């Protein structure tokens, strides 16, 4: 049986465990709210008691890519930390492609 990777926190009542899959979902939800993002994937790795989040994204054309990526980094970090209470050491974002849509057939 494989153990689901998670981060455990302890409070005065007991243990709270949040899976890395949950953190990935929160990161995806936060980054998809931004205009200019067509699609993305998130990967979370543990780093001590905190996490590092990597996001691969496909952006819309005619977008200021550096500004969009900085927005993604800030929103993902804030969303994950506020929702889970787990610190985010780093948010890495890479643009995999530009969305071009479907082209009509040329006859």
N, C-alpha and C positions, 0 to 999 in steps of 0.2 A: 504494500500500500504506500503510495507516495503522499508525502505530507504537503499540504498546501502552504506555500511560502507566505508568511505574514509577519507583521510587526506587533509585538506585545507591549502593552503599557499597563502599569499597575496603579490603582488608586486605592482609597481607603476601604473600598468594598470588595475588591478583587482584581482579577485580570481582565483586560480588554484586548482583544486580538482583531486586527484589521488586515485582511488579505491584500497582497500586492495587486491582485486583479481588481479589487475595489478601488485602489488608488489609481490604477490605469483608467478605470471608467470615469472617475472624477476628473482626471486630467483631460480625457477626451471631451467630456461634456463642456469643460471650461474653454478649451481651445476651439471647439466647433461654434461657439456663440459669436466668434469674431467674424466680421465680414471679410471676405477675401480667401477664406479657407474652404477648399472644395472637399478634401478628404484628408484623414490623418490616422496614424497608428501611434500608440504609446507603449513604452516599455519601462518598467520600474525595477530598479535593483536596490537592495538594501545596502546601506553604508553606515554601519554601527546601528544606532537607534533611529537614524534618519534614512531618507531615500534620495536617489538620483533618478530623474525622469528624463527619458529620451523620447522625442516626438519626431516622427517622420511625416512630412506634410506635402500635399499637392495644393498649390495656390492658384487663384484665378489670375488671368493675365492683367497687365496694367496696374499692378499693385506695388506699393513701395515695400519691397521684401524685407529690408532691414527693420523698418518700423513695425511691420506686421509680426516679425519673429520676436522682437522685444516685447510687444503686447502679449503674445502667446506666453512667453516666459514669465512675465509678471502675473498674468491672470491665473495660469496653472499653479504657480507657487502659492499665491494667495488662497486660491480655492482649496487646494489640498491641505494646506496648513490650517485654515479656518474650519474645514469640515472634519478633519481627522485628528487634529492636534499633533500630527507627526511633522517633524521638521523636514524641509526640502533643502538639501545641500546645493543642488544644481539642477537646472532645467536646460537640456541640450535640445536644440531644434535644428532640423535639417530639411531643406526643400528638396524633395525627390523629383518634382516635375512641375510644369505649368499646365493647368487644365486648358485644353484647346477645344473641347466639345466635339461634336460630331460634324464632320464636313460632308456637304452634299456631294453626290457623285458628279464628276465632270464628264460631260458627254461630248 
